[in-house]
Amino acid sequence: MGQTTATDDDLSWASVPEPRSSAMPFVGESMTPWLLASLSIGVLILYLAVAGVEVGGTEQVVLTMGLCGTMTAAALVVVRSRRALAELVEEERSRPASDELVGPREGEHRPYAAGMERWTASTLELIEHALSQMGGAEGSPNHTTLVGAAEDTRELHALLAVDAAGELPINDQAKLHALCSLWETGQPRVEQIAGATDPVWYRQWRARAVADRQLRHGHSAVVAQPLPYRD
């Protein structure tokens, strides 16, 4: 018995991509009932005018108010739906990247010096990028703050590289740990200033540096981070 093979026509369905459903949910209300009501009342008024049917004053008022009411309701539905859609789009766009919400891999561990060395390198990258975006703001308070933060971060990174290589005695390691703690107290403000210069790049940087941030103290436990799009 001969073996049956599939022809190109039989497999034509495989080359047709399935339509993708929108990731955004439907937001808003349907205007169809209000538009149909307005259209019906308008057609009725037009028919009475063409046919020459005499309509009393009360009926005219009722028809006019009904037409205006349905059109106003349809306009309010449109405005309300657009406002709800705009709020949803803004919320979706403010969500962090999926990589930003993923902590370090289970079992991953990094010593304190190595973790802080990686974190200072990432922070220095952010500050230097912010300074490159502030060409016309030289001499401003924010620019001066970032210049000083870049110098401090660069020097601390160099010291941490020596500590990570195991070339510092125990007393110097303790002093360096205190310097890192002092340096971290000013980082939230520095990061806020640097991130405001280029929000899109800052968002990408946060996604790339999420592991360095969580492992900067050498901990392997996943630290819960608040979602930036929720209060």
N, C-alpha and C positions, 0 to 999 in steps of 0.2 A: 504494500500500500504506500503510495507516494506521500511524502511529507508536505504539509501545507505551510507555505511561507506567507508572511504578511507583505502586502504591496505598499507602495508609497501612499496610495489613497487611503488605505486602512489606517496608516499611522499619521495622517494629516492632522488629527486632533492634537497630537503631542506637540506640534510646532505652534499651536495657537495659545498664547499666554492667557491665563485666567485673569479676569479683571480684579484689580486690587481694591479692597474696600478701604475707605478713608479711615485714617487713625483718629481723626477728630470726630467726636460724637455730634449728632445733630442737635443744634441749639436753636431755640426759638419756637414760635407758634406759627401755625398755618394761617395764611391770609385768605385762603380760598373761600371760606364761608362769608367773610365780610365783603369780598369782592363780588361774589355771586349775589349777595343781598343788594349791594349798590347797583350792580348791573340790572338786576330785576326791577328795582324801583325806577332807575333811569329809563329802561325800556317801557315801563308802564306809563311814565309821564310823557314820553315821546309819542306813544300810541294814542293817548288821550288828546294830545295836542294835534296830531295829524287827523284823527277821526273827528275832531270837532266836538267831542263830548264835553258838555258843560259840567264843571266840577265846582262844588261849593267851596267857600273860603276855608271852612274847617278841614275839608279833605286836602285842599292844596297845602295848608300848613302842615298837616300830618305827613303828606308825601315829601315835602321839602325837608322837614325835620328828620324823617327817616333816611333820606338820601344823605344829608349832611352827617347824621349820626353814624351811619355805616362807613362812610368815607373817613371820618375822624377816627373811628375804631380801628380801621385798617392801617391808618398812618401811625397810630400808637403802637400797634402790633409790630410794625416794621422797626420803629425806633427802639422798642424794648428788645426785640430779637437781635438787632445789631449791637446794642449795648452789652447784652449777655454774651454774644459771640466775641466781642472785643475783649471782655474781661477774661474769657476762657483762653483766647489766644495769648494774651499777656501772661497769664499764669503758666501756660504750657511752655512759652519761650523762656521764662525765668527758671525753669527746672534745671537742675545740674545735669551734666552728662552722666551716662550710666557708669562710666569708669570712675567718676568722682565719688560715687556711693559705694564702691567696692573697696574693702579694706585689704590689708596685706594677706598673703596666702597663709593658710593655717600652718603653724610650725615655723614660720619665718622669724628669724631673730637677728638683731644687729646690735653690737656693742654700743655703748653710749657715745664714745668718741667717733666711731665710724658713722653712727646715725646722725650726729650733729654735723659732721663734716659734709655729708650728703645734703642735709637740710640747709646749711649755710650756702652751699653751692647753688641750690635751687633758688633760695632767697636772693642771692646776688644776681642771678639771671633775671629775676623779676625787677629788681631795682635798676639794673643797667638798661633794661628795655624801657622802663618808665622814663629814665633820664634821656634816652634817645628820642622819646616822644614829646619832650618838653623843651624843644629847641627855642621857642619864643618866650619861654617863661624863666630864663636864667636870672638868678638873683632874687626870685620870689621865695617866700618862706618855705613852700613845699619843695622847691628845687634845692634849697639849702639843706633841708632836712634829709632829702634823699641822697645828696652828695655825702653828707656825714655818715648816713647809714651804710652807704656803699663802702666807705673806707673802713668803718668798724667791722662790717661783715667780711671784707676781704682779709683783714688782719686776723680775725678770729678763725676764719677758714684755714689760714696758713698754720696757725697754732694747733688746730685740731688735726691737721694732716700729720704733724710731728707726733701728737699724742696717739693717733691711731697706729702709727708705726712702732709704738712701744718705746720711744726714746725719751720720755719724760719721767722723772721720779714721781713718787707718790704724792709729795707735797705740791709739786707743780700741777699734777693732775687735779688735785682738789681745788687749787686756785683757778684753774681753767674751767672747772665745773661751776664755780661761782660766777665767773665771767659770762659763761653761757646763760646762766639763770638771769643775770642782769641784762644781757643782750635780748633775751626773749621778752622781757617786760615791755620793751618799746616796739616789738615786732607787729602787734596788731595795728597800731597807728601807721607804721611805715607801710605795711601791706595794704591798708585802706587807701593811703595816698597814691601808692604805685598802681593799684588796681584801677583807680578812677581815671588814670590817663589813657587806658586802653581796655575797656571792660571785656571785649570779645577775646583778646589775647589773654587777659587775666583769667577768664573762665577756662580756657584751654590749659593754661599753666597749672591751675588748681587740679585739673583732672590728671595731668602728668605727674604732679608732685604729691598726690594724695598718700602714697606709700611712704615717701620721705617724711611727710609731716607726722604720720602716725608712728613711725619707727625712729623718730629723732632722739628719743630717750632710751632706745634699745629695747623697748617693750615689744612683745610679740602679740599681745592681746589686741583685738580690734576695738578701737575707741569709737563710740557712737558719735556721729556728727549731726548737728541740727540741719534740717533741710533749709536751704536759703530761700525757698519760695513759700515757706510757711512761717507765720509769726509764732 
